[in-house]
Amino acid sequence: MAIRIVRLGSARAPKEGLCLGTVRRPPRGVRKEDVARLDHYDLWLPDLAPSAGLLSWARASPLTGQHWTTFRRRYTREMQQPPPQRLIALLAALSHGTNLSVGCYCEDESRCHRSL
């Protein structure tokens, strides 16, 4: 079984499994009951998204060079807190028995928290 990294809102791949939206806010203009039907995600896990403060800071400049390095360090620190650690441990355990996908809306996966 595997954990796959995906861009939310894109077409689902075969055997993608349960799609987890690791975004701070749900998609605008989409009713909660339509989120999965429209291929956004099956389950929303905002606790695995960057905090509102970090997200605001990250959007202030392009995520390149030192800005990306600092973002990576700050996001990793946020994910080392007990609540995200419990979720990460749960997902790791579930991935042994089922496929999961972790997604965000960022275009560039290599400069997105989901790649970390």
Residue, then its C-alpha position, 0 to 999 in steps of 0.5 A: m500500500a502507498i501514500r501518494i502526493v496529489r494536486l486536489g481537484s485533479a482527476r483521480a488516479p487508479k488505486e489512489g485510495l482515500c484522498l486527504g485534503t491537507v489545506r487550511r480552507p475548504p474550496r470556495g464556492v463548493r458545498k461540503e456535500d459536493v467536495a468528494r463528488l467534485d474530486h477535491y478530497d474525501l476527508w479534510l485534515p486542516d491540522l496537516a496544513p501550514s498554520a494561517g500565520l505561516l501560510s500568510w508569511a509564505r505567500a508574501s514572497p515566491l517560495t524559492g531559495q532561502h524563503w523555501t528553506t525557512f518555510r520548510r523549517r517552520y512547517t516541519r516544526e509545526m508538524q512536530q507538535p503532538p496533534p499533527q504527530r498523532l495524525i501522521a502516525l495514524l496515516a502511517a499505520l493506515s497506509h500499511g493496509t490501504n492506499l492514501s493520497v495527500g493533497c493540496y491546491c498548489e501548482d508546484e508540488s516541489r514547493c508545497h507542504r505536501s511534498l514535505 
